[in-house]
Amino acid sequence: MVMSAIWSQLGSIMASVMFAYAMYEQFFPPHLRIYLRKYTRKVSALIYPYIQITFLEFSGERLKRNEAYTAIKTYLSATSSQRARRLKAEVVKDSQSPIVLSMDDNEEVTDEFHGVKLWWSASYTLPKSQSISWFPTSDEKRFLTLTFHKRHRDLITGSYIQHVLEQGKAIAVQNRTLKLYTNNPSNDWYGYKRTKWSHVNFEHPSTFGTLAMDPKKKEEIIEDLDNFKNGKEYYDKIGKAWKRGYLLYGPPGTGKSSMITAMANYMNYDVYDLELTAVKENTELRKLLIETSSKSIIVIEDIDCSLDLTGQRKKKEKDKDEDDGDGEKSKNPIKKSEEEEKKASKVTLSGLLNFIDGIWSACGGERIIIFTTNYLEKLDPALIRRGRMDKHIEMSYCCYEAFKVLAKNYLDVEYHDLFPIIEERLGETNMAPADVAENLMPKSKVKDPESRLKSLVESLEEAKKKAEEEAKKQAKESEEEELAKDEEVKVKANEKSAEGVKENGTIH
């Protein structure tokens, strides 16, 4: 009976409070509410002597991830596992702690600094129109809140926060696992993607030691990367954004992707694999750039195939219209064009150029941008000029020095009697490092270097024969074309001569 009476009274009190609040919202003028809130805060400040500082996950209208939020979250993950009751676990490979624990949402942990006690809490808010969410949404706002007594304001704002940021960054470097990112499609269902990038752990083993390339060229690239990594003050001095562009070009199978992974492992940078065809417009391209972190490599592979960025788009569309006019129209051309327009990317050459070295490219630092292509001549000169693609690296066919690296990696052989023959054949034949590596790959558990090297010699001789046959075929085709042209010239000359005779006969 006593409990039922208490609950009854509590219900009456809550109903009264809700009624009073409804009357307040309905009848109090807005300007009176502002004054009332102002003085209410002053009164509560006398009663509640604590100060709160909020660190949002995103800053600048949610365009850029807040580095302070990331550092604080990392710092708390090192201490919250011992104090928090509800934790989130993440598996991190190749780190000192394979499982990293962090504070769960709506959880609070305490910290101590110079004898002062503080409280950290993790929270998030949903948009007003959404009360229940099955998936995290793009409108969800996450933040960390620091609470402390007002008498310690100077200590906390002057020393403690800086201490937390430094410790968080140090822990992040210690537990760092490289990530491989890819951009999410623009049409995500229900907007449940909170970021435009998805990632997996980057575990590719390629290094400069395993890369099949001329050692001198390799050393030149490593030196260039070192200069960039240590060049923050220099870039500030000359007034340029701290970024560098690399263009990797060459035939298929020459190691362009392996070069990218070797760069990432050497620099300890994350990799952002940008798929341009999944980007709908220039604005989205800028947002993707802003969400990339510092110490990262942004890669656009086979850029000549990603989008038509050579300035020939209008010409191609015109040619297509002319083809359609010859009777090859689709059954419903209007519907087809509308569907294609919806799916087609509207990223322009101008938008991509601004992405590389425009104003927005300075949002963040220590970034490397890499383009790869099999056909250098297809790219617009404005896209690959110095200042955008600062260093052009030709990934050529396998040379003898590159072969020796592959032989050491695949067969543990530094020299063999067949090496001089292979050196001679490589000088006469173009073979990609990928094809050379396939011939050196052991076909059984027992390594047999001699048989693998003989297989390579046979492949090189076969490739040489094919190249000679192809050269003869092209020469024959070229000769036939020349003969055809000569014959055509003779026919036209005879026709012109016949017309002249006819005209002269008519005149007489």
Protein Blocks (a to p, Z undefined) as FASTA:
>chain_A
ZZmmmmmmmmmmmmmmmmmmmmmmmmmcfklmmmmmmmmmmmmmmmmmcdcddddfbggh
hlaccfklmmmmmmmmmmmmmmmmbdcddddehiablbacdddehiacdddeehiacddd
ddddddfklmbdfbdcfkbccdddddddfklmmmmmmmmmmmmmmmmmmmmmmmpccddd
ddddfklghhlafbfbdcdddfbfbdfklpccdfklmmmmmmmmmmmmmmmmmmmmnopa
cddddddeddehiopmmmmmmmmmmnopacddddfklpmbfklmmmmmmmpcehiaddde
hkllmpcceopmmmmmmmmmmmmmnopacfblmlmmmmmmmmpccbdfklmmmmmmmmkl
mgoghiadddddfblklpcfklmgghiampacddddddfklmmmmmmmmnopabdfklmm
mmmmmmmpccdfklmmmmmpcfbfbdcfklmmmmmmmmmmmmmmmmmmmmmmmmmmmmmm
mmmmmmmmmmmmmmmmmmmmmmmmmmZZ
